[in-house]
């Protein structure tokens, strides 16, 4: 039976600055896809925080 920890360990990861020469074209493409999704997620989080800050700034003026 797989536990949640096993699932997390099996997930592909990318380390910034990692050696890439051993990865296949498919592996590189998949990592790029995952990183693009992560960038979108980070942008959404940033926009949400910016919106919250604007509301707070307008309240305290």
C-alpha positions as CSV (number, residue, x, y, z in Angstrom):
1,X,0.0,0.0,0.0
2,X,1.4,3.4,-1.0
3,X,1.4,6.1,1.7
4,X,1.3,9.8,1.1
5,X,5.0,10.0,1.8
6,X,5.7,7.5,-1.0
7,X,3.7,9.6,-3.4
8,X,5.6,12.7,-2.5
9,X,8.9,11.0,-3.0
10,X,7.9,9.7,-6.4
11,X,6.9,13.1,-7.7
12,X,9.4,14.5,-10.2
13,X,11.4,17.4,-8.8
14,X,13.6,20.1,-10.2
15,X,16.4,21.7,-8.4
16,X,17.5,25.1,-9.7
17,X,21.0,24.9,-11.2
18,X,20.7,21.1,-11.5
19,X,22.8,19.3,-14.1
20,X,20.5,18.7,-17.1
21,X,22.7,16.7,-19.5
22,X,21.4,13.3,-18.4
23,X,17.8,14.2,-19.0
24,X,15.9,13.2,-22.1
25,X,14.1,15.6,-24.4
26,X,10.8,14.3,-23.0
27,X,12.0,14.8,-19.4
28,X,13.2,18.3,-20.1
29,X,9.8,19.1,-21.8
30,X,7.9,17.8,-18.8
31,X,10.0,19.8,-16.4
32,X,9.4,22.9,-18.5
33,X,5.6,22.2,-18.4
34,X,5.6,21.8,-14.7
35,X,7.7,24.9,-14.1
36,X,5.4,26.9,-16.4
37,X,2.4,25.8,-14.3
38,X,4.3,26.7,-11.1
39,X,5.1,30.2,-12.5
40,X,1.3,30.7,-13.2
41,X,0.5,29.6,-9.6
42,X,3.1,32.0,-8.2
43,X,1.8,34.8,-10.3
44,X,-1.8,34.2,-9.1
45,X,-0.5,34.2,-5.5
46,X,1.3,37.4,-6.0
47,X,-1.7,39.1,-7.6
48,X,-3.9,38.0,-4.7
49,X,-1.4,39.5,-2.2
50,X,-1.1,42.7,-4.3
51,X,-4.9,43.0,-4.2
52,X,-5.0,42.5,-0.4
53,X,-2.3,45.1,0.0
54,X,-4.3,47.6,-2.1
55,X,-7.4,47.0,0.1
56,X,-5.4,47.4,3.3
57,X,-3.6,50.6,2.0
58,X,-6.9,52.2,1.0
59,X,-8.4,51.3,4.4
60,X,-5.6,52.9,6.4
61,X,-5.4,56.2,4.4
